[in-house]
Amino acid sequence: MLNLESRSNLGLIQQIVETIDHDPKATYFGIGGGMDLLPQRFYEYLQQQGVQVYFNHMLTKLDRGTKTTLHFEAGKPQAGNTMLGHGVAAPPALHKTVAADEVILTIPFPAARVLDVNPAFSPLKRKTLRELNYNGATKVFLQFRDRFWETKHNIFGGQVITDLASRFIYFPSTDFGGKDGGVVISSFVWATEAAMWVAFTDESRVEYTLNDLAKIFGEGIRDSFVVGTSQSWSNDIYSTGEAAMLAAGQFMELEGYVQQAEDNIHFGGDATSFKIAWIEGAIEAGIRTALEI
Ligand SMILES: Cc1cc2nc3c(=O)[nH]c(=O)nc-3n(C[C@H](O)[C@H](O)[C@H](O)COP(=O)(O)OP(=O)(O)OC[C@H]3O[C@@H](n4cnc5c(N)ncnc54)[C@H](O)[C@@H]3O)c2cc1C
């Protein structure tokens, strides 16, 4: 009932963490105006400090040494990643190489596997980058002209759980009573359940989840349907899945090497924290890597 069935093949410790994190009594906070305000504020601060930030640069190669040289290519466009944030412009020209005294690498571990690293990382780091289990996630979004879930079913925010393929349906937790309709997350699933949607086209994900909603709330909802879209994070080369989720044995076998620096290359990102799959974990890892340096 907590969207944890698809997580049930994980290591016991990870399952306990997941159960605590997704306790129905847990309070979650969001940022009014959108979560991207958080990185945007960091970006503004960095600009004020004169720190150069380059967007659309894909790291492809690391030449390690007292100074490590990072090689970049132009970012590969992804269907889901084509929109740049407010005020964020593409760089005028690709900055192909950067030589650095210290490097903090925060890309997902599976994405790091295609990096050309010379000399190679230590065997146990390579094993960790190779084996650390990442789960997938898929979300399908349906826009409706009116908020039938509120007006007809008295649902204000929260989720519906079903054994239909959609599984977990989330309703907007803002703009209650709004007259401009709203967007329902008609399916938000992880791991094996998310992997299933990967095989489907965007169009059929929308179609199947709209059918599920019609089964639950009645055929009449189709009249108010406007448009739908979806995102499967396993299909995205920049995320390569939802998040690290430690499989059985991985706490014992790999955890010691997840955070381990390789000379002047430090590993950040939520996967290297104790709050895997949370923004809080990415911040925790950011503080740890800063302290390491
Ligand atoms: C579906 C979903 C729902 C979530 N819900 C929540 C939630 O409700 N609350 C919460 O706290 N957390 C949630 N999370 C988790 C949260 O998004 C992560 O914990 C957080 O984004 C991790 O930050 P990060 O900087 O470690 O990694 P990321 O945000 O993944 O950043 C990694 C960056 O590296 C870039 N990158 C990848 N490869 C390269 C390369 N070769 N060169 C250059 N750049 C590269 C990527 O483009 C990306 O910008 C959710 C995640 C998903 C997928």
The ligand as an SDF file (V2000), in Angstrom:
LIG
                    3D

 53 58  0  0  0  0  0  0  0  0999 V2000
   10.8130   10.4180  -10.4300 C   0  0  0  0  0  0  0  0  0  0  0  0
   11.6180   10.9950   -9.3010 C   0  0  0  0  0  0  0  0  0  0  0  0
   10.9710   11.5250   -8.1980 C   0  0  0  0  0  0  0  0  0  0  0  0
   11.6950   12.0500   -7.1380 C   0  0  0  0  0  0  0  0  0  0  0  0
   11.0250   12.6040   -6.0850 N   0  0  0  0  0  0  0  0  0  0  0  0
   11.7180   13.2040   -5.1000 C   0  0  0  0  0  0  0  0  0  0  0  0
   11.0430   13.8850   -4.0290 C   0  0  0  0  0  0  0  0  0  0  0  0
    9.8160   13.9430   -3.9950 O   0  0  0  0  0  0  0  0  0  0  0  0
   11.7950   14.4560   -3.0540 N   0  0  0  0  0  0  0  0  0  0  0  0
   13.1630   14.4220   -3.0730 C   0  0  0  0  0  0  0  0  0  0  0  0
   13.8100   14.9870   -2.1770 O   0  0  0  0  0  0  0  0  0  0  0  0
   13.8330   13.7760   -4.0780 N   0  0  0  0  0  0  0  0  0  0  0  0
   13.1390   13.1770   -5.0850 C   0  0  0  0  0  0  0  0  0  0  0  0
   13.8130   12.5550   -6.1100 N   0  0  0  0  0  0  0  0  0  0  0  0
   15.2650   12.4070   -6.0150 C   0  0  0  0  0  0  0  0  0  0  0  0
   16.0220   13.6780   -6.4040 C   0  0  0  0  0  0  0  0  0  0  0  0
   15.6380   14.0620   -7.7200 O   0  0  0  0  0  0  0  0  0  0  0  0
   17.5230   13.3600   -6.3500 C   0  0  0  0  0  0  0  0  0  0  0  0
   17.8580   12.9020   -5.0590 O   0  0  0  0  0  0  0  0  0  0  0  0
   18.3680   14.5750   -6.6650 C   0  0  0  0  0  0  0  0  0  0  0  0
   18.0330   15.1350   -7.9110 O   0  0  0  0  0  0  0  0  0  0  0  0
   19.8150   14.1340   -6.6990 C   0  0  0  0  0  0  0  0  0  0  0  0
   20.6250   15.2250   -7.0200 O   0  0  0  0  0  0  0  0  0  0  0  0
   22.0560   14.9510   -7.6200 P   0  0  0  0  0  0  0  0  0  0  0  0
   22.6650   16.2680   -7.8580 O   0  0  0  0  0  0  0  0  0  0  0  0
   22.7490   13.9330   -6.7860 O   0  0  0  0  0  0  0  0  0  0  0  0
   21.7810   14.1940   -9.0080 O   0  0  0  0  0  0  0  0  0  0  0  0
   20.9480   14.6620  -10.2680 P   0  0  0  0  0  0  0  0  0  0  0  0
   19.8830   15.6300   -9.8980 O   0  0  0  0  0  0  0  0  0  0  0  0
   20.5790   13.3980  -10.9730 O   0  0  0  0  0  0  0  0  0  0  0  0
   22.0280   15.4510  -11.1250 O   0  0  0  0  0  0  0  0  0  0  0  0
   22.9960   14.7880  -11.8640 C   0  0  0  0  0  0  0  0  0  0  0  0
   23.3160   15.7060  -13.0310 C   0  0  0  0  0  0  0  0  0  0  0  0
   24.3810   15.1400  -13.7820 O   0  0  0  0  0  0  0  0  0  0  0  0
   24.1170   15.4090  -15.1420 C   0  0  0  0  0  0  0  0  0  0  0  0
   24.9120   14.4750  -15.9360 N   0  0  0  0  0  0  0  0  0  0  0  0
   24.7410   13.1400  -16.1360 C   0  0  0  0  0  0  0  0  0  0  0  0
   25.7050   12.6520  -16.9190 N   0  0  0  0  0  0  0  0  0  0  0  0
   26.5310   13.6980  -17.2240 C   0  0  0  0  0  0  0  0  0  0  0  0
   27.7150   13.8260  -17.9910 C   0  0  0  0  0  0  0  0  0  0  0  0
   28.3060   12.7810  -18.6000 N   0  0  0  0  0  0  0  0  0  0  0  0
   28.2990   15.0590  -18.0970 N   0  0  0  0  0  0  0  0  0  0  0  0
   27.7420   16.1350  -17.4820 C   0  0  0  0  0  0  0  0  0  0  0  0
   26.6090   16.0720  -16.7280 N   0  0  0  0  0  0  0  0  0  0  0  0
   26.0210   14.8640  -16.6100 C   0  0  0  0  0  0  0  0  0  0  0  0
   22.6270   15.2330  -15.2780 C   0  0  0  0  0  0  0  0  0  0  0  0
   22.1560   15.9040  -16.4210 O   0  0  0  0  0  0  0  0  0  0  0  0
   22.1320   15.8770  -13.9830 C   0  0  0  0  0  0  0  0  0  0  0  0
   21.8880   17.2540  -14.1480 O   0  0  0  0  0  0  0  0  0  0  0  0
   13.1060   12.0220   -7.1790 C   0  0  0  0  0  0  0  0  0  0  0  0
   13.7700   11.4850   -8.3000 C   0  0  0  0  0  0  0  0  0  0  0  0
   13.0290   10.9840   -9.3540 C   0  0  0  0  0  0  0  0  0  0  0  0
   13.7390   10.4450  -10.5650 C   0  0  0  0  0  0  0  0  0  0  0  0
  1  2  1  0
  2  3  1  0
  2 52  2  0
  3  4  2  0
  4  5  1  0
  4 50  1  0
  5  6  2  0
  6  7  1  0
  6 13  1  0
  7  8  2  0
  7  9  1  0
  9 10  1  0
 10 11  2  0
 10 12  1  0
 12 13  2  0
 13 14  1  0
 14 15  1  0
 14 50  1  0
 15 16  1  0
 16 17  1  0
 16 18  1  0
 18 19  1  0
 18 20  1  0
 20 21  1  0
 20 22  1  0
 22 23  1  0
 23 24  1  0
 24 25  2  0
 24 26  1  0
 24 27  1  0
 27 28  1  0
 28 29  2  0
 28 30  1  0
 28 31  1  0
 31 32  1  0
 32 33  1  0
 33 34  1  0
 33 48  1  0
 34 35  1  0
 35 36  1  0
 35 46  1  0
 36 37  1  0
 36 45  1  0
 37 38  2  0
 38 39  1  0
 39 40  1  0
 39 45  2  0
 40 41  1  0
 40 42  2  0
 42 43  1  0
 43 44  2  0
 44 45  1  0
 46 47  1  0
 46 48  1  0
 48 49  1  0
 50 51  2  0
 51 52  1  0
 52 53  1  0
M  END
$$$$
